[in-house]
Amino acid sequence: MRSTLYHTPEGVRDRYNEEIARKNTVRNRIISQMHSFGYRDIETPTVEFFDVFNKDRGSVENRDMFKLFDKEGNTLVLRPDITPSIARAVSKYFMDEDMPIRLSYCGNTFYNGSSLQGKMKEVTQLGAELIGDETSDADAEIIAMLINSLAASGLKDFQVEIGHAGFFKGLIAESNLSDEEIEQLTYFYENKNYFGIESLLEANGKVPEDCKKGLLDLTQTFGNIEQIKDLKERSGNKTVVSIIEYLEKVYDILSYYGLEKYVSFDLGILGHYKYYTGIIIQAFTYGTGEMIATGGRYDKLISQFGKDVSSVGFGINQDLLMLALSRLGIEVDTDIYADILLYEREHKKQAIEYALELRKQGRHIQLMKKFHEKSLEDYIEYAKRNFIDKIIYIDSNGNRKVL
């Protein structure tokens, strides 16, 4: 009787051969881009204390985390987000550093969302954090590095949308809305329910007119820089005007990088995480209906761990990026292809010496002893199945042949 075949839990999966080779190739391209900007790698644990991601941090909801317990009874979680982990590490290892810190990372995150959504619960995230610089130059650098990273992956058609958490938070502070109404309004914005937003503001009756106009303007303000400037001219709200002027500075710097064609604006986006305090970044491309990258400024998060410092960063969902590349038919050249050095058993020493010589030349060599019961045709079929470029065969006479 055939033994039971074990499968993975829902939301996680195995990757091997050409798929993982493509993923590693793209990962190395992106990491190389971040290194070219002077960023240094950091690696944080997959398992963290629950308090690193508790509700006050503004990361993910408690119910969406994978939880476990250690022998001492502490509640641990598989990290759902890497940024709070880096915030914790920075407060521990860079407490006395008063100059900017540039960190890059690659790691898996775990999100225990609804099984009905069909989304992966374990994803690989590539990202960077610029800590200790609160200027528009830092925001522009992070956006420029994100654009360069996506382009390096092989993507050609993608867009980075820029918003700002200050729009919504500033207007809400003047709105006279209750906590319940703010929560409902937030839900409407996150789901682009513009009719719900208008109905709630009209029904309240206590929202100042300029504040109401500002909140409604956010639902309609997206597009290029000219449309954003048009809102500044029309708006009488000081919060809206000051933030748009800041976004203009960021856009001007991105134009110095020559990257303005990749940039658009959406002032209605609130960001994936609640800890964003300033600029918000979302990247989209064809082939997937979800964001392939998110990011933004989070000037209050690291202070919760003891170091009062500003920060901005981004994270790329590499699994969604790989899905987009595949659906768009974008080839990723990899080094998965190898050669087999097949030998008859009486020539083992010769085969090993020759394999060592070829590997020193940079060739990828699988050394295989030929079994009597297998024919050369069996090895050729094996090579076709396993991305083998060619077979070098050392026959019983010690002669080499290329199959």
C-alpha positions in Angstrom: 0.0 0.0 0.0 1.3 3.5 -0.9 2.3 5.6 2.1 0.4 8.7 3.0 1.5 11.9 1.1 1.9 14.8 3.5 1.0 18.3 2.3 1.6 21.8 3.7 -0.9 23.8 5.8 -3.2 26.1 3.9 -1.5 29.4 2.9 2.1 28.0 2.7 3.8 26.0 0.0 7.1 24.5 -1.2 9.3 26.0 -3.9 12.1 24.2 -5.7 14.2 23.9 -8.9 13.6 26.7 -11.4 11.0 28.6 -9.3 13.3 29.1 -6.4 16.2 29.8 -8.7 14.2 32.7 -10.3 13.2 33.9 -6.8 16.8 33.9 -5.6 18.0 35.7 -8.7 15.4 38.5 -8.3 16.2 38.7 -4.6 19.9 39.2 -5.3 19.1 41.9 -7.9 17.0 43.8 -5.4 19.5 43.4 -2.6 22.3 44.6 -4.9 20.2 47.8 -5.6 19.8 48.5 -1.9 23.5 47.9 -1.3 24.3 50.4 -4.2 22.5 53.1 -2.1 24.8 52.3 0.8 22.4 50.2 2.9 23.7 47.5 5.2 21.9 44.2 5.9 20.1 43.4 9.2 18.5 40.1 10.2 16.0 39.9 12.9 14.4 36.7 14.4 11.5 35.0 12.8 10.0 34.5 16.4 9.5 37.6 18.5 7.7 38.5 21.8 4.1 39.3 21.2 4.5 42.8 22.7 6.7 43.9 19.8 3.6 43.8 17.6 0.8 44.5 20.0 -2.1 46.7 19.0 -0.5 50.0 20.2 2.3 49.5 17.7 -0.1 49.9 14.8 1.1 46.8 13.0 -1.4 44.0 12.3 -4.5 43.0 14.4 -3.9 40.5 17.2 -6.2 37.9 15.7 -4.1 37.9 12.5 -0.9 36.7 14.2 0.4 33.1 14.6 1.0 32.8 18.3 2.9 30.2 20.4 4.3 29.9 23.9 7.8 29.3 25.3 8.6 27.2 28.4 8.4 30.3 30.6 4.8 31.0 29.4 5.7 34.0 27.3 3.5 34.7 24.3 5.5 34.6 21.1 4.5 35.3 17.5 5.8 34.5 14.1 6.6 38.0 12.9 3.8 39.5 10.8 5.8 42.5 9.9 9.5 43.2 9.9 9.5 47.0 10.5 8.6 46.7 14.3 11.4 44.1 14.7 13.9 46.5 13.2 12.6 49.3 15.4 13.2 47.1 18.4 16.7 46.2 17.2 17.6 49.8 16.4 16.6 50.9 19.9 18.9 48.2 21.3 22.0 48.4 19.1 22.0 52.0 17.9 20.6 53.9 20.9 23.5 56.4 20.9 23.8 56.9 17.2 22.8 60.4 16.2 23.4 60.1 12.5 21.3 58.4 9.8 21.2 54.6 9.8 20.5 52.8 6.5 19.4 49.1 6.9 18.2 46.6 4.3 16.6 43.2 5.0 15.2 40.0 3.5 13.0 37.7 5.5 9.7 35.8 5.7 6.6 37.3 7.4 3.5 35.4 8.6 -0.1 36.6 8.4 -2.9 34.4 9.8 -5.6 36.0 7.7 -8.9 34.4 6.5 -8.4 31.1 4.6 -11.3 32.2 2.3 -9.2 35.0 0.8 -6.9 32.5 -0.9 -3.8 34.6 0.1 -0.5 33.2 1.1 0.1 33.3 4.9 3.9 33.2 4.6 5.6 35.6 2.2 9.1 36.8 1.6 9.6 40.5 2.2 12.6 42.6 0.9 12.9 46.1 2.2 14.9 48.9 3.6 14.7 51.5 6.4 16.3 54.9 6.6 16.4 55.9 10.2 17.3 59.3 11.7 16.4 61.6 8.7 13.1 63.4 8.8 13.6 65.4 5.5 12.0 65.2 2.1 15.4 64.0 0.8 15.0 60.8 2.9 11.5 60.2 1.6 12.6 60.7 -2.0 15.6 58.4 -1.5 13.4 55.5 -0.3 11.0 56.0 -3.2 13.9 56.1 -5.7 15.4 53.0 -4.2 12.1 51.2 -4.4 11.6 52.2 -8.1 15.2 51.1 -8.9 14.6 47.8 -7.1 11.4 47.0 -9.0 13.1 47.9 -12.3 16.0 45.7 -11.5 13.7 42.8 -10.9 12.7 42.9 -14.6 9.5 44.9 -14.3 8.9 47.5 -16.9 5.4 48.8 -16.4 4.6 49.7 -12.8 3.5 52.7 -10.8 4.4 54.0 -7.3 1.5 55.8 -5.7 2.3 58.4 -3.1 0.0 59.6 -0.4 0.4 61.2 3.1 -1.1 60.0 6.4 -1.2 63.6 7.6 -4.1 64.5 5.3 -6.5 62.2 6.9 -5.2 62.5 10.5 -5.1 66.3 10.3 -8.6 66.6 8.9 -10.0 64.1 11.4 -8.5 66.1 14.3 -10.7 69.0 13.2 -13.8 66.9 12.3 -15.7 66.6 15.7 -16.4 63.0 14.7 -16.8 60.3 17.5 -14.4 57.4 17.8 -17.0 55.1 16.2 -17.6 57.4 13.3 -13.8 57.8 12.7 -13.5 54.0 12.7 -16.3 53.7 10.2 -14.9 56.5 8.0 -11.5 54.8 8.0 -13.1 51.6 6.8 -14.8 53.5 4.0 -11.5 55.1 2.9 -9.7 51.8 3.0 -12.4 50.2 0.8 -12.8 53.3 -1.5 -16.4 53.6 -0.5 -16.9 57.2 -1.6 -20.7 57.1 -1.2 -20.3 55.9 2.4 -17.9 58.7 3.2 -20.2 61.4 1.8 -23.3 59.9 3.6 -21.5 59.7 7.0 -20.2 63.3 6.7 -23.6 64.6 5.7 -25.4 62.7 8.4 -23.1 63.9 11.2 -24.0 67.7 10.8 -21.1 68.8 13.1 -18.2 68.6 10.8 -16.9 72.1 9.8 -17.4 72.9 6.2 -13.7 73.3 5.3 -12.9 70.0 7.0 -15.8 68.3 5.2 -14.6 69.7 1.9 -11.1 68.5 2.7 -12.2 64.9 3.5 -14.3 64.8 0.3 -11.5 66.2 -1.8 -9.3 63.2 -0.6 -11.7 60.9 -2.4 -11.2 62.6 -5.7 -7.6 63.6 -5.7 -5.4 61.1 -7.5 -3.3 61.3 -10.6 -0.2 63.3 -11.6 1.5 66.2 -10.0 -0.6 68.8 -11.8 -3.8 67.4 -10.4 -2.3 67.6 -6.9 -1.2 71.2 -7.4 -4.7 72.0 -8.6 -6.1 70.8 -5.3 -3.7 73.1 -3.4 -5.1 76.0 -5.4 -8.7 75.1 -4.7 -8.3 74.0 -1.0 -8.7 76.5 1.8 -7.5 73.9 4.4 -4.0 74.8 5.8 -3.2 71.1 6.5 -3.9 70.1 2.9 -1.9 73.0 1.4 1.2 72.4 3.6 1.3 68.7 2.9 0.9 69.2 -0.8 3.8 71.6 -0.8 5.8 68.9 1.0 4.9 66.3 -1.7 5.9 68.8 -4.4 9.4 68.8 -2.8 9.6 65.0 -2.9 8.5 65.0 -6.5 11.1 67.6 -7.5 13.8 65.4 -5.9 12.5 62.3 -7.7 12.7 64.3 -11.0 16.4 64.8 -10.2 16.7 61.0 -10.1 14.9 60.9 -13.5 12.1 58.7 -12.0 9.1 60.9 -12.2 7.4 58.8 -14.9 6.9 56.0 -12.3 5.2 58.3 -9.8 1.5 59.2 -9.3 -0.4 60.4 -6.3 -3.5 59.3 -4.3 -4.2 61.5 -1.3 -7.0 59.1 -0.1 -4.7 56.2 0.7 -4.3 55.5 4.5 -1.6 52.9 4.4 -1.4 49.3 5.2 -0.2 49.9 8.8 -1.5 52.3 11.5 2.0 53.5 12.5 2.5 55.7 9.4 2.7 59.3 10.2 3.8 61.0 7.0 4.4 59.9 3.4 2.7 56.6 2.3 4.0 54.5 -0.6 2.1 51.8 -2.6 3.4 50.1 -5.7 1.3 48.4 -8.4 1.9 46.5 -11.6 -0.1 44.3 -14.1 -0.6 40.6 -13.4 -1.7 41.0 -9.8 -4.6 42.9 -8.2 -2.7 43.6 -5.0 0.1 46.0 -4.0 3.6 44.5 -4.7 5.2 47.0 -2.3 4.1 49.2 0.6 6.0 51.7 2.7 6.0 55.1 4.4 7.2 57.3 7.1 6.7 56.2 10.7 8.2 58.9 13.0 6.7 57.6 16.3 7.2 53.8 16.1 10.9 53.5 17.2 10.2 55.9 20.1 7.9 53.2 21.5 11.0 51.0 22.0 13.0 53.8 23.7 14.8 55.7 20.9 13.1 58.9 19.7 14.0 59.1 16.1 12.2 59.5 12.7 12.2 56.8 10.0 10.9 55.9 6.6 11.1 52.6 4.6 9.5 50.2 2.3 8.8 46.5 1.9 8.4 44.5 -1.3 6.2 41.4 -1.3 8.5 39.2 -3.3 6.0 36.4 -3.8 3.5 38.8 -5.4 6.3 40.3 -7.5 7.3 36.9 -8.8 3.7 36.2 -9.6 3.5 39.4 -11.6 6.7 38.7 -13.5 5.4 35.2 -14.4 2.0 36.4 -15.6 3.6 39.2 -17.6 5.9 36.7 -19.3 9.1 38.4 -18.1 12.0 36.0 -18.2 14.4 35.8 -15.3 17.8 34.3 -16.3 19.1 32.1 -13.6 22.1 29.9 -12.9 20.1 26.8 -12.2 21.4 25.1 -15.3 24.2 22.6 -14.7 26.1 19.8 -16.4 26.2 16.2 -15.4 29.6 14.5 -15.4 28.6 10.8 -15.8 31.3 8.2 -15.3 31.8 4.4 -15.3 32.8 3.3 -11.9 36.3 2.2 -12.8 37.1 5.9 -13.7 36.0 7.5 -10.5 39.3 9.2 -9.7 39.5 10.7 -13.2 35.9 11.9 -12.9 36.4 13.6 -9.6 39.6 15.3 -10.8 37.9 16.6 -13.9 34.8 17.8 -11.9 37.1 19.8 -9.6 38.8 21.4 -12.6 35.5 22.4 -14.2 34.1 23.8 -10.9 37.2 26.0 -10.6 36.3 27.4 -14.0 32.9 28.4 -12.6 30.9 25.5 -14.1 28.1 23.8 -12.2 28.8 20.1 -12.2 26.7 17.2 -10.9 29.0 14.2 -10.5 27.1 10.9 -11.1 28.3 7.3 -11.2 26.5 5.3 -13.9 24.4 2.4 -12.6 24.5 -0.8 -14.7 20.7 -1.0 -14.8 20.3 2.5 -16.3 20.9 3.3 -19.9 22.4 6.5 -21.4 18.8 7.3 -22.6 17.6 7.2 -19.0 20.2 9.8 -18.0 19.3 12.0 -21.0 15.6 11.9 -19.9 16.6 12.7 -16.4 18.6 15.7 -17.6 15.6 17.1 -19.5 13.4 16.8 -16.4 16.0 18.6 -14.2 17.3 21.6 -16.2 20.6 20.0 -17.0 22.3 21.7 -19.9 24.4 18.7 -21.1 26.0 15.4 -20.0 29.7 14.8 -20.2 30.2 11.0 -20.2 33.4 9.2 -19.3 33.0 5.8 -20.8 34.5 2.4 -19.9 37.6 3.3 -21.9 38.1 6.6 -20.1 37.1 8.7 -23.1 34.9 11.8 -22.7 31.8 12.3 -24.8 29.2 15.1 -24.7 25.7 13.7 -24.9 
